[in-house]
Amino acid sequence: MNDTPTTPTPAPSQSRSILRGFLISSAISAGIALVGLALLTVGVGLIIIMPFALIQLAWTLPLFFSYRKQGKRGEAKGALISCAVNIVASIACWGIVMDNMSFK
């Protein structure tokens, strides 16, 4: 008989899983933005660049619910944080663009 006590494997910290979700979501967002910028040379990139915040919500919410269904709450939080940062950045960029346009 083996009488040595087994030590339970520690669960990954919540902050690491949040960071993992944030980085995965940010990488996907960067990929979508790069595709949009590459397609600007052809003329169809505005279809991706103009509604970027809406496209962000369209793929982040299913990712969030998928993580929640799998029990990965930290990754789900990270994905939502990344989505919020990207949407705020998108709104700020559109504010700068609209402010620099002259309607006089």
N, CA, C and O atoms as a printed pandas DataFrame, in Angstrom:
     atom_number atom_name residue_name chain_id  residue_number  x_coord  y_coord  z_coord
0              1         N          MET        A               1    0.814   -1.172    0.000
1              2        CA          MET        A               1    0.000    0.000    0.000
2              3         C          MET        A               1    0.871    1.253    0.000
3              4         O          MET        A               1    1.876    1.318    0.708
4              5         N          ASN        A               2    0.495    2.208   -0.766
5              6        CA          ASN        A               2    1.244    3.447   -0.866
6              7         C          ASN        A               2    0.622    4.462    0.089
7              8         O          ASN        A               2   -0.521    4.874   -0.107
8              9         N          ASP        A               3    1.363    4.869    1.120
9             10        CA          ASP        A               3    0.837    5.788    2.122
10            11         C          ASP        A               3    1.283    7.234    1.906
11            12         O          ASP        A               3    1.056    8.085    2.766
12            13         N          THR        A               4    1.908    7.515    0.780
13            14        CA          THR        A               4    2.349    8.888    0.548
14            15         C          THR        A               4    1.146    9.735    0.161
15            16         O          THR        A               4    0.358    9.353   -0.704
16            17         N          PRO        A               5    1.013   10.881    0.802
17            18        CA          PRO        A               5   -0.132   11.742    0.476
18            19         C          PRO        A               5    0.074   12.394   -0.891
19            20         O          PRO        A               5    1.185   12.773   -1.261
20            21         N          THR        A               6   -1.003   12.508   -1.607
21            22        CA          THR        A               6   -0.941   13.169   -2.910
22            23         C          THR        A               6   -1.295   14.636   -2.725
23            24         O          THR        A               6   -2.225   14.975   -1.994
24            25         N          THR        A               7   -0.566   15.475   -3.376
25            26        CA          THR        A               7   -0.861   16.902   -3.313
26            27         C          THR        A               7   -1.697   17.278   -4.521
27            28         O          THR        A               7   -1.364   16.913   -5.649
28            29         N          PRO        A               8   -2.765   17.994   -4.296
29            30        CA          PRO        A               8   -3.596   18.393   -5.431
30            31         C          PRO        A               8   -2.865   19.395   -6.318
31            32         O          PRO        A               8   -2.086   20.221   -5.843
32            33         N          THR        A               9   -3.130   19.304   -7.585
33            34        CA          THR        A               9   -2.524   20.230   -8.537
34            35         C          THR        A               9   -3.210   21.582   -8.387
35            36         O          THR        A               9   -4.439   21.653   -8.413
36            37         N          PRO        A              10   -2.442   22.652   -8.231
37            38        CA          PRO        A              10   -3.078   23.961   -8.064
38            39         C          PRO        A              10   -3.743   24.415   -9.355
39            40         O          PRO        A              10   -3.219   24.220  -10.451
40            41         N          ALA        A              11   -4.899   25.017   -9.196
41            42        CA          ALA        A              11   -5.620   25.553  -10.352
42            43         C          ALA        A              11   -4.928   26.820  -10.818
43            44         O          ALA        A              11   -4.354   27.543  -10.003
44            45         N          PRO        A              12   -4.972   27.104  -12.113
45            46        CA          PRO        A              12   -4.354   28.340  -12.589
46            47         C          PRO        A              12   -5.057   29.542  -11.958
47            48         O          PRO        A              12   -6.260   29.515  -11.701
48            49         N          SER        A              13   -4.295   30.569  -11.722
49            50        CA          SER        A              13   -4.868   31.740  -11.072
50            51         C          SER        A              13   -5.880   32.413  -11.991
51            52         O          SER        A              13   -5.828   32.293  -13.215
52            53         N          GLN        A              14   -6.794   33.119  -11.355
53            54        CA          GLN        A              14   -7.846   33.812  -12.104
54            55         C          GLN        A              14   -7.242   34.861  -13.028
55            56         O          GLN        A              14   -7.724   35.055  -14.144
56            57         N          SER        A              15   -6.191   35.539  -12.572
57            58        CA          SER        A              15   -5.614   36.606  -13.395
58            59         C          SER        A              15   -4.966   36.051  -14.663
59            60         O          SER        A              15   -4.995   36.702  -15.708
60            61         N          ARG        A              16   -4.385   34.864  -14.581
61            62        CA          ARG        A              16   -3.793   34.271  -15.793
62            63         C          ARG        A              16   -4.865   33.906  -16.811
63            64         O          ARG        A              16   -4.676   34.102  -18.011
64            65         N          SER        A              17   -5.980   33.382  -16.339
65            66        CA          SER        A              17   -7.027   33.015  -17.292
66            67         C          SER        A              17   -7.677   34.258  -17.891
67            68         O          SER        A              17   -8.064   34.254  -19.060
68            69         N          ILE        A              18   -7.798   35.324  -17.096
69            70        CA          ILE        A              18   -8.324   36.575  -17.647
70            71         C          ILE        A              18   -7.367   37.114  -18.708
71            72         O          ILE        A              18   -7.795   37.557  -19.774
72            73         N          LEU        A              19   -6.070   37.072  -18.409
73            74        CA          LEU        A              19   -5.071   37.527  -19.372
74            75         C          LEU        A              19   -5.111   36.677  -20.644
75            76         O          LEU        A              19   -4.995   37.207  -21.748
76            77         N          ARG        A              20   -5.273   35.372  -20.491
77            78        CA          ARG        A              20   -5.341   34.485  -21.654
78            79         C          ARG        A              20   -6.544   34.847  -22.531
79            80         O          ARG        A              20   -6.412   34.938  -23.751
80            81         N          GLY        A              21   -7.709   35.052  -21.922
81            82        CA          GLY        A              21   -8.890   35.446  -22.688
82            83         C          GLY        A              21   -8.710   36.788  -23.364
83            84         O          GLY        A              21   -9.133   36.983  -24.504
84            85         N          PHE        A              22   -8.070   37.727  -22.645
85            86        CA          PHE        A              22   -7.818   39.048  -23.203
86            87         C          PHE        A              22   -6.898   38.965  -24.414
87            88         O          PHE        A              22   -7.159   39.589  -25.442
88            89         N          LEU        A              23   -5.816   38.189  -24.292
89            90        CA          LEU        A              23   -4.850   38.088  -25.390
90            91         C          LEU        A              23   -5.430   37.375  -26.602
91            92         O          LEU        A              23   -5.173   37.776  -27.737
92            93         N          ILE        A              24   -6.213   36.320  -26.374
93            94        CA          ILE        A              24   -6.838   35.613  -27.500
94            95         C          ILE        A              24   -7.804   36.538  -28.225
95            96         O          ILE        A              24   -7.796   36.614  -29.453
96            97         N          SER        A              25   -8.631   37.235  -27.465
97            98        CA          SER        A              25   -9.601   38.150  -28.066
98            99         C          SER        A              25   -8.906   39.301  -28.782
99           100         O          SER        A              25   -9.330   39.704  -29.865
100          101         N          SER        A              26   -7.845   39.831  -28.187
101          102        CA          SER        A              26   -7.106   40.928  -28.826
102          103         C          SER        A              26   -6.421   40.476  -30.109
103          104         O          SER        A              26   -6.366   41.229  -31.081
104          105         N          ALA        A              27   -5.899   39.255  -30.118
105          106        CA          ALA        A              27   -5.258   38.738  -31.322
106          107         C          ALA        A              27   -6.263   38.582  -32.458
107          108         O          ALA        A              27   -5.958   38.897  -33.609
108          109         N          ILE        A              28   -7.447   38.102  -32.140
109          110        CA          ILE        A              28   -8.480   37.973  -33.174
110          111         C          ILE        A              28   -8.879   39.349  -33.687
111          112         O          ILE        A              28   -9.053   39.535  -34.891
112          113         N          SER        A              29   -9.026   40.326  -32.773
113          114        CA          SER        A              29   -9.383   41.690  -33.182
114          115         C          SER        A              29   -8.312   42.290  -34.078
115          116         O          SER        A              29   -8.626   42.928  -35.083
116          117         N          ALA        A              30   -7.058   42.091  -33.723
117          118        CA          ALA        A              30   -5.961   42.613  -34.542
118          119         C          ALA        A              30   -5.969   41.963  -35.918
119          120         O          ALA        A              30   -5.710   42.630  -36.920
120          121         N          GLY        A              31   -6.263   40.674  -35.975
121          122        CA          GLY        A              31   -6.351   39.986  -37.264
122          123         C          GLY        A              31   -7.458   40.548  -38.134
123          124         O          GLY        A              31   -7.271   40.744  -39.334
124          125         N          ILE        A              32   -8.612   40.807  -37.533
125          126        CA          ILE        A              32   -9.730   41.380  -38.297
126          127         C          ILE        A              32   -9.360   42.775  -38.797
127          128         O          ILE        A              32   -9.643   43.119  -39.945
128          129         N          ALA        A              33   -8.727   43.582  -37.938
129          130        CA          ALA        A              33   -8.325   44.930  -38.349
130          131         C          ALA        A              33   -7.293   44.883  -39.474
131          132         O          ALA        A              33   -7.361   45.675  -40.413
132          133         N          LEU        A              34   -6.345   43.964  -39.383
133          134        CA          LEU        A              34   -5.334   43.845  -40.442
134          135         C          LEU        A              34   -5.950   43.413  -41.762
135          136         O          LEU        A              34   -5.552   43.894  -42.823
136          137         N          VAL        A              35   -6.919   42.507  -41.702
137          138        CA          VAL        A              35   -7.614   42.099  -42.931
138          139         C          VAL        A              35   -8.345   43.303  -43.527
139          140         O          VAL        A              35   -8.310   43.516  -44.739
140          141         N          GLY        A              36   -9.002   44.086  -42.676
141          142        CA          GLY        A              36   -9.691   45.280  -43.165
142          143         C          GLY        A              36   -8.746   46.276  -43.792
143          144         O          GLY        A              36   -9.042   46.851  -44.839
144          145         N          LEU        A              37   -7.597   46.484  -43.148
145          146        CA          LEU        A              37   -6.615   47.417  -43.708
146          147         C          LEU        A              37   -6.029   46.902  -45.017
147          148         O          LEU        A              37   -5.784   47.680  -45.939
148          149         N          ALA        A              38   -5.804   45.597  -45.098
149          150        CA          ALA        A              38   -5.284   45.024  -46.338
150          151         C          ALA        A              38   -6.310   45.151  -47.465
151          152         O          ALA        A              38   -5.954   45.378  -48.622
152          153         N          LEU        A              39   -7.569   45.004  -47.113
153          154        CA          LEU        A              39   -8.614   45.100  -48.132
154          155         C          LEU        A              39   -8.908   46.537  -48.545
155          156         O          LEU        A              39   -9.616   46.759  -49.527
156          157         N          LEU        A              40   -8.382   47.511  -47.818
157          158        CA          LEU        A              40   -8.558   48.909  -48.232
158          159         C          LEU        A              40   -7.914   49.165  -49.588
159          160         O          LEU        A              40   -8.380   50.016  -50.345
160          161         N          THR        A              41   -6.852   48.440  -49.899
161          162        CA          THR        A              41   -6.188   48.633  -51.185
162          163         C          THR        A              41   -7.091   48.196  -52.339
163          164         O          THR        A              41   -6.981   48.713  -53.450
164          165         N          VAL        A              42   -7.974   47.251  -52.069
165          166        CA          VAL        A              42   -8.899   46.784  -53.095
166          167         C          VAL        A              42  -10.168   47.627  -53.115
167          168         O          VAL        A              42  -10.885   47.661  -54.116
168          169         N          GLY        A              43  -10.441   48.306  -52.004
169          170        CA          GLY        A              43  -11.616   49.154  -51.947
170          171         C          GLY        A              43  -12.757   48.596  -51.121
171          172         O          GLY        A              43  -13.762   49.280  -50.929
172          173         N          VAL        A              44  -12.636   47.390  -50.632
173          174        CA          VAL        A              44  -13.721   46.808  -49.839
174          175         C          VAL        A              44  -13.395   46.776  -48.350
175          176         O          VAL        A              44  -14.180   46.254  -47.559
176          177         N          GLY        A              45  -12.263   47.321  -47.962
177          178        CA          GLY        A              45  -11.852   47.309  -46.567
178          179         C          GLY        A              45  -12.735   48.162  -45.667
179          180         O          GLY        A              45  -12.827   47.913  -44.465
180          181         N          LEU        A              46  -13.384   49.164  -46.246
181          182        CA          LEU        A              46  -14.265   50.004  -45.439
182          183         C          LEU        A              46  -15.443   49.225  -44.880
183          184         O          LEU        A              46  -16.022   49.609  -43.864
184          185         N          ILE        A              47  -15.798   48.131  -45.543
185          186        CA          ILE        A              47  -16.882   47.282  -45.049
186          187         C          ILE        A              47  -16.505   46.690  -43.695
187          188         O          ILE        A              47  -17.382   46.441  -42.867
188          189         N          ILE        A              48  -15.226   46.465  -43.460
189          190        CA          ILE        A              48  -14.758   45.916  -42.187
190          191         C          ILE        A              48  -14.365   47.023  -41.222
191          192         O          ILE        A              48  -14.642   46.923  -40.026
192          193         N          ILE        A              49  -13.726   48.077  -41.717
193          194        CA          ILE        A              49  -13.186   49.117  -40.845
194          195         C          ILE        A              49  -14.285   50.008  -40.267
195          196         O          ILE        A              49  -14.235   50.343  -39.083
196          197         N          MET        A              50  -15.266   50.396  -41.064
197          198        CA          MET        A              50  -16.277   51.340  -40.581
198          199         C          MET        A              50  -17.111   50.762  -39.442
199          200         O          MET        A              50  -17.248   51.435  -38.420
200          201         N          PRO        A              51  -17.673   49.570  -39.547
201          202        CA          PRO        A              51  -18.472   49.054  -38.420
202          203         C          PRO        A              51  -17.653   48.142  -37.500
203          204         O          PRO        A              51  -18.169   47.130  -37.028
204          205         N          PHE        A              52  -16.392   48.482  -37.240
205          206        CA          PHE        A              52  -15.508   47.587  -36.489
206          207         C          PHE        A              52  -16.061   47.258  -35.110
207          208         O          PHE        A              52  -15.944   46.115  -34.667
208          209         N          ALA        A              53  -16.658   48.216  -34.421
209          210        CA          ALA        A              53  -17.195   47.956  -33.083
210          211         C          ALA        A              53  -18.345   46.950  -33.145
211          212         O          ALA        A              53  -18.480   46.109  -32.256
212          213         N          LEU        A              54  -19.166   47.029  -34.178
213          214        CA          LEU        A              54  -20.269   46.069  -34.315
214          215         C          LEU        A              54  -19.750   44.679  -34.677
215          216         O          LEU        A              54  -20.264   43.670  -34.193
216          217         N          ILE        A              55  -18.732   44.636  -35.529
217          218        CA          ILE        A              55  -18.116   43.342  -35.862
218          219         C          ILE        A              55  -17.479   42.749  -34.620
219          220         O          ILE        A              55  -17.519   41.537  -34.413
220          221         N          GLN        A              56  -16.892   43.604  -33.793
221          222        CA          GLN        A              56  -16.285   43.158  -32.536
222          223         C          GLN        A              56  -17.333   42.476  -31.654
223          224         O          GLN        A              56  -17.081   41.400  -31.111
224          225         N          LEU        A              57  -18.481   43.085  -31.514
225          226        CA          LEU        A              57  -19.551   42.478  -30.710
226          227         C          LEU        A              57  -20.073   41.194  -31.338
227          228         O          LEU        A              57  -20.424   40.250  -30.630
228          229         N          ALA        A              58  -20.125   41.158  -32.659
229          230        CA          ALA        A              58  -20.696   39.997  -33.354
230          231         C          ALA        A              58  -19.906   38.720  -33.111
231          232         O          ALA        A              58  -20.495   37.639  -33.097
232          233         N          TRP        A              59  -18.599   38.807  -32.922
233          234        CA          TRP        A              59  -17.836   37.582  -32.677
234          235         C          TRP        A              59  -17.425   37.423  -31.224
235          236         O          TRP        A              59  -17.137   36.306  -30.794
236          237         N          THR        A              60  -17.386   38.522  -30.438
237          238        CA          THR        A              60  -16.970   38.403  -29.045
238          239         C          THR        A              60  -18.062   37.795  -28.177
239          240         O          THR        A              60  -17.766   36.997  -27.288
240          241         N          LEU        A              61  -19.306   38.152  -28.415
241          242        CA          LEU        A              61  -20.378   37.600  -27.587
242          243         C          LEU        A              61  -20.494   36.082  -27.719
243          244         O          LEU        A              61  -20.637   35.412  -26.696
244          245         N          PRO        A              62  -20.440   35.500  -28.924
245          246        CA          PRO        A              62  -20.437   34.026  -28.985
246          247         C          PRO        A              62  -19.204   33.411  -28.318
247          248         O          PRO        A              62  -19.301   32.349  -27.702
248          249         N          LEU        A              63  -18.046   34.069  -28.438
249          250        CA          LEU        A              63  -16.848   33.585  -27.760
250          251         C          LEU        A              63  -17.041   33.623  -26.250
251          252         O          LEU        A              63  -16.669   32.679  -25.553
252          253         N          PHE        A              64  -17.615   34.699  -25.743
253          254        CA          PHE        A              64  -17.890   34.844  -24.317
254          255         C          PHE        A              64  -18.806   33.715  -23.824
255          256         O          PHE        A              64  -18.514   33.066  -22.820
256          257         N          PHE        A              65  -19.904   33.492  -24.533
257          258        CA          PHE        A              65  -20.846   32.447  -24.101
258          259         C          PHE        A              65  -20.241   31.053  -24.232
259          260         O          PHE        A              65  -20.559   30.163  -23.443
260          261         N          SER        A              66  -19.377   30.859  -25.216
261          262        CA          SER        A              66  -18.693   29.575  -25.357
262          263         C          SER        A              66  -17.770   29.322  -24.172
263          264         O          SER        A              66  -17.744   28.219  -23.627
264          265         N          TYR        A              67  -17.014   30.340  -23.771
265          266        CA          TYR        A              67  -16.152   30.204  -22.598
266          267         C          TYR        A              67  -16.970   29.933  -21.342
267          268         O          TYR        A              67  -16.598   29.092  -20.524
268          269         N          ARG        A              68  -18.078   30.641  -21.189
269          270        CA          ARG        A              68  -18.918   30.434  -20.002
270          271         C          ARG        A              68  -19.483   29.030  -19.972
271          272         O          ARG        A              68  -19.561   28.407  -18.913
272          273         N          LYS        A              69  -19.882   28.527  -21.141
273          274        CA          LYS        A              69  -20.451   27.170  -21.215
274          275         C          LYS        A              69  -19.399   26.124  -20.840
275          276         O          LYS        A              69  -19.729   25.100  -20.242
276          277         N          GLN        A              70  -18.142   26.377  -21.186
277          278        CA          GLN        A              70  -17.050   25.461  -20.864
278          279         C          GLN        A              70  -16.568   25.628  -19.427
279          280         O          GLN        A              70  -15.700   24.878  -18.981
280          281         N          GLY        A              71  -17.110   26.588  -18.701
281          282        CA          GLY        A              71  -16.693   26.825  -17.328
282          283         C          GLY        A              71  -15.434   27.666  -17.207
283          284         O          GLY        A              71  -14.828   27.722  -16.137
284          285         N          LYS        A              72  -15.039   28.312  -18.272
285          286        CA          LYS        A              72  -13.830   29.148  -18.278
286          287         C          LYS        A              72  -14.235   30.606  -18.042
287          288         O          LYS        A              72  -14.228   31.427  -18.959
288          289         N          ARG        A              73  -14.582   30.898  -16.804
289          290        CA          ARG        A              73  -15.079   32.240  -16.471
290          291         C          ARG        A              73  -13.996   33.309  -16.609
291          292         O          ARG        A              73  -14.293   34.435  -17.007
292          293         N          GLY        A              74  -12.759   32.978  -16.291
293          294        CA          GLY        A              74  -11.674   33.954  -16.426
294          295         C          GLY        A              74  -11.450   34.360  -17.869
295          296         O          GLY        A              74  -11.302   35.544  -18.175
296          297         N          GLU        A              75  -11.426   33.373  -18.758
297          298        CA          GLU        A              75  -11.257   33.678  -20.181
298          299         C          GLU        A              75  -12.432   34.501  -20.704
299          300         O          GLU        A              75  -12.255   35.390  -21.537
300          301         N          ALA        A              76  -13.634   34.197  -20.209
301          302        CA          ALA        A              76  -14.815   34.957  -20.630
302          303         C          ALA        A              76  -14.685   36.420  -20.216
303          304         O          ALA        A              76  -14.997   37.321  -20.994
304          305         N          LYS        A              77  -14.220   36.652  -18.983
305          306        CA          LYS        A              77  -14.018   38.031  -18.531
306          307         C          LYS        A              77  -12.961   38.730  -19.375
307          308         O          LYS        A              77  -13.130   39.891  -19.748
308          309         N          GLY        A              78  -11.882   38.036  -19.674
309          310        CA          GLY        A              78  -10.823   38.623  -20.489
310          311         C          GLY        A              78  -11.307   39.002  -21.877
311          312         O          GLY        A              78  -10.932   40.048  -22.408
312          313         N          ALA        A              79  -12.143   38.148  -22.465
313          314        CA          ALA        A              79  -12.687   38.448  -23.797
314          315         C          ALA        A              79  -13.571   39.692  -23.748
315          316         O          ALA        A              79  -13.523   40.523  -24.654
316          317         N          LEU        A              80  -14.376   39.822  -22.697
317          318        CA          LEU        A              80  -15.230   41.007  -22.585
318          319         C          LEU        A              80  -14.415   42.272  -22.330
319          320         O          LEU        A              80  -14.746   43.335  -22.854
320          321         N          ILE        A              81  -13.363   42.168  -21.538
321          322        CA          ILE        A              81  -12.503   43.328  -21.302
322          323         C          ILE        A              81  -11.850   43.773  -22.603
323          324         O          ILE        A              81  -11.788   44.968  -22.893
324          325         N          SER        A              82  -11.362   42.814  -23.389
325          326        CA          SER        A              82  -10.754   43.136  -24.682
326          327         C          SER        A              82  -11.773   43.781  -25.614
327          328         O          SER        A              82  -11.457   44.739  -26.318
328          329         N          CYS        A              83  -12.979   43.260  -25.616
329          330        CA          CYS        A              83  -14.039   43.823  -26.453
330          331         C          CYS        A              83  -14.326   45.266  -26.051
331          332         O          CYS        A              83  -14.465   46.138  -26.909
332          333         N          ALA        A              84  -14.414   45.516  -24.747
333          334        CA          ALA        A              84  -14.692   46.871  -24.268
334          335         C          ALA        A              84  -13.572   47.834  -24.650
335          336         O          ALA        A              84  -13.840   48.957  -25.077
336          337         N          VAL        A              85  -12.329   47.409  -24.501
337          338        CA          VAL        A              85  -11.192   48.262  -24.860
338          339         C          VAL        A              85  -11.218   48.572  -26.356
339          340         O          VAL        A              85  -10.987   49.713  -26.756
340          341         N          ASN        A              86  -11.496   47.569  -27.178
341          342        CA          ASN        A              86  -11.527   47.783  -28.628
342          343         C          ASN        A              86  -12.674   48.688  -29.046
343          344         O          ASN        A              86  -12.514   49.513  -29.946
344          345         N          ILE        A              87  -13.817   48.545  -28.412
345          346        CA          ILE        A              87  -14.960   49.389  -28.768
346          347         C          ILE        A              87  -14.691   50.835  -28.365
347          348         O          ILE        A              87  -14.997   51.752  -29.126
348          349         N          VAL        A              88  -14.121   51.052  -27.176
349          350        CA          VAL        A              88  -13.798   52.412  -26.745
350          351         C          VAL        A              88  -12.746   53.023  -27.679
351          352         O          VAL        A              88  -12.848   54.194  -28.046
352          353         N          ALA        A              89  -11.749   52.243  -28.059
353          354        CA          ALA        A              89  -10.730   52.749  -28.991
354          355         C          ALA        A              89  -11.344   53.076  -30.348
355          356         O          ALA        A              89  -10.976   54.071  -30.971
356          357         N          SER        A              90  -12.273   52.247  -30.808
357          358        CA          SER        A              90  -12.941   52.497  -32.090
358          359         C          SER        A              90  -13.758   53.786  -32.030
359          360         O          SER        A              90  -13.729   54.591  -32.961
360          361         N          ILE        A              91  -14.475   53.973  -30.947
361          362        CA          ILE        A              91  -15.272   55.194  -30.802
362          363         C          ILE        A              91  -14.360   56.420  -30.734
363          364         O          ILE        A              91  -14.667   57.456  -31.324
364          365         N          ALA        A              92  -13.253   56.305  -30.024
365          366        CA          ALA        A              92  -12.310   57.428  -29.935
366          367         C          ALA        A              92  -11.729   57.761  -31.301
367          368         O          ALA        A              92  -11.596   58.933  -31.655
368          369         N          CYS        A              93  -11.387   56.742  -32.060
369          370        CA          CYS        A              93  -10.836   56.985  -33.401
370          371         C          CYS        A              93  -11.868   57.650  -34.297
371          372         O          CYS        A              93  -11.534   58.571  -35.043
372          373         N          TRP        A              94  -13.123   57.198  -34.237
373          374        CA          TRP        A              94  -14.157   57.835  -35.044
374          375         C          TRP        A              94  -14.395   59.270  -34.591
375          376         O          TRP        A              94  -14.702   60.136  -35.410
376          377         N          GLY        A              95  -14.254   59.528  -33.288
377          378        CA          GLY        A              95  -14.381   60.896  -32.799
378          379         C          GLY        A              95  -13.304   61.791  -33.372
379          380         O          GLY        A              95  -13.571   62.933  -33.746
380          381         N          ILE        A              96  -12.081   61.275  -33.443
381          382        CA          ILE        A              96  -10.975   62.051  -34.018
382          383         C          ILE        A              96  -11.206   62.287  -35.504
383          384         O          ILE        A              96  -10.987   63.390  -36.004
384          385         N          VAL        A              97  -11.646   61.255  -36.206
385          386        CA          VAL        A              97  -11.900   61.390  -37.650
386          387         C          VAL        A              97  -13.003   62.417  -37.906
387          388         O          VAL        A              97  -12.863   63.286  -38.767
388          389         N          MET        A              98  -14.095   62.312  -37.155
389          390        CA          MET        A              98  -15.212   63.250  -37.372
390          391         C          MET        A              98  -14.828   64.674  -36.961
391          392         O          MET        A              98  -15.297   65.637  -37.568
392          393         N          ASP        A              99  -13.982   64.817  -35.937
393          394        CA          ASP        A              99  -13.557   66.141  -35.497
394          395         C          ASP        A              99  -12.665   66.797  -36.540
395          396         O          ASP        A              99  -12.707   68.014  -36.716
396          397         N          ASN        A             100  -11.860   65.999  -37.231
397          398        CA          ASN        A             100  -10.947   66.557  -38.235
398          399         C          ASN        A             100  -11.612   66.812  -39.581
399          400         O          ASN        A             100  -11.041   67.487  -40.437
400          401         N          MET        A             101  -12.806   66.282  -39.771
401          402        CA          MET        A             101  -13.507   66.537  -41.032
402          403         C          MET        A             101  -14.095   67.934  -40.986
403          404         O          MET        A             101  -14.615   68.369  -39.958
404          405         N          SER        A             102  -14.012   68.612  -42.073
405          406        CA          SER        A             102  -14.510   69.983  -42.137
406          407         C          SER        A             102  -15.852   70.005  -42.840
407          408         O          SER        A             102  -15.963   69.638  -44.010
408          409         N          PHE        A             103  -16.877   70.443  -42.107
409          410        CA          PHE        A             103  -18.210   70.564  -42.707
410          411         C          PHE        A             103  -18.594   72.025  -42.871
411          412         O          PHE        A             103  -19.781   72.350  -42.918
412          413         N          LYS        A             104  -17.610   72.907  -42.958
413          414        CA          LYS        A             104  -17.883   74.364  -43.050
414          415         C          LYS        A             104  -18.183   74.767  -44.453
415          416         O          LYS        A             104  -18.434   75.943  -44.717
